[in-house]
């Protein structure tokens, strides 16, 4: 997730509903070997893929295809949907080991172009050994995308306020009803378990006995579910910025609020030592008071900042702020200065509204769809959300009222299956920043406990969400490269400095 509840659990919140692919004639699949009656998934696992250039701007060697998968794996002869995949072939046929699938998080962040994304910095050794494979999650991007037809306002979530709670309940109900109206048949099947099954169909369609995987944020949960369902088909799995698999998803949001308070305390201590530079207070208590005075002032009179008026709640909404101490000090100092300017009041001109592009409608739609269908732990009692939000606001003043607020899942029908319990000995490498805003360190440690065959590398002092790809010479990137190219996990858990 990004800095709001439905922004991606990411690496580094939708247009008219696009219809799912019509059932594909059986003649589109190969027909040799055991019959579909003996193996109902055989038409999918043995399908022939047609590769072509992804688009006019694609670099040489980057190609795309569509893999057909069943909408409902319990009824593989029923409706089929298309999964968009891409690949960049290994640079050495001699050294090639297999395929490395990528997922950037979300759930639902586009992954099709990840193999050629400039932000994905793979070593030459990894590029020689693997076909780098991207894909859009079912229902997302170019993979039979779903849309709930939400307005810009309906895509935004809100902090709990007693005076707006009734309105917020209606917002949650409206989003759920719109999604049910636009994509009702698909919703129970837009789950991480089915996306893991999709990955296994991709593996088979590519002719591979096993797959390797690099998943970030939500992608770590997807990878863990694959390891639970198909441990014998998993080769080398790297999980960057890991979620707590026991806390999906409401608990994960509440954990963000807990982590935000921890980061805020660290920031006040750091900023107090930098009082000469930022002027926010020379003790942690003074820095804390300066910040909350700014929040109160902005709630009374929005601050004109970077062309937009920002309320105190708007400042708090970015729950990733305080995990980068220097950036946070610069931002809060600039906001404080803007609030003190005379023209920051009603006479200021609001900036243009932030518009979402069409992909955002799909992103928000698929994010809620997956999060609501994956688990049956969402309460359907609005009053429980009220009680939790009041409690968490008191515990975690920065973000507790955002994280515990009512969600569309309160009015969502259950997914087709229970939540996946992660508990296995499959090998994996977990890499984690100490100060991660979306998947806190304690969440990654919970993933490590669930994947009992894993090793964990913690970047001490590391800030922000997403570890790998920033610097190929970093200790984390070197460790991930060593594991992917040799298959050897560290003998024990590791810690290195940012």
Protein Blocks (a to p, Z undefined) as FASTA:
>chain_A
ZZbfkbccdefknopaddddddddfklpccehjdfklmmmlmmmmpccddddfblmlceh
iacddddddfblklmmlccddddddddddfblklpnbdcdddebjehiafklmmmgmklc
cdfklmmmpccdddddehiajlopadehiafklmpccdddfklmmmmmmmmmmmmmmmmm
mmmmmmmmmcfklmmmmmmmmmmmnopabdcdddehjlmmmmmmmmmmmmmlpcbdcdeh
iadfklcfklmmmmmmmmmmmmmmmmmmmmmmmmmmnonojbfklmmmmmmmmmmmmmmm
ccdeehiacdfklmmmmmmlmmmmklmmmmmmmmmmmmmpmklmmmbccdddddddfklm
mmmmmmmmmmmmmpckbccbfklmmmmmmmmmmmmmmlmmmmmmccfklmcccdfbdcdd
dddfbdcdddddfbdfklgfklmmmmmmmmmmbccdddehiacehjehklmkbmklmmmm
mmmmnopacfbdcdddZZ
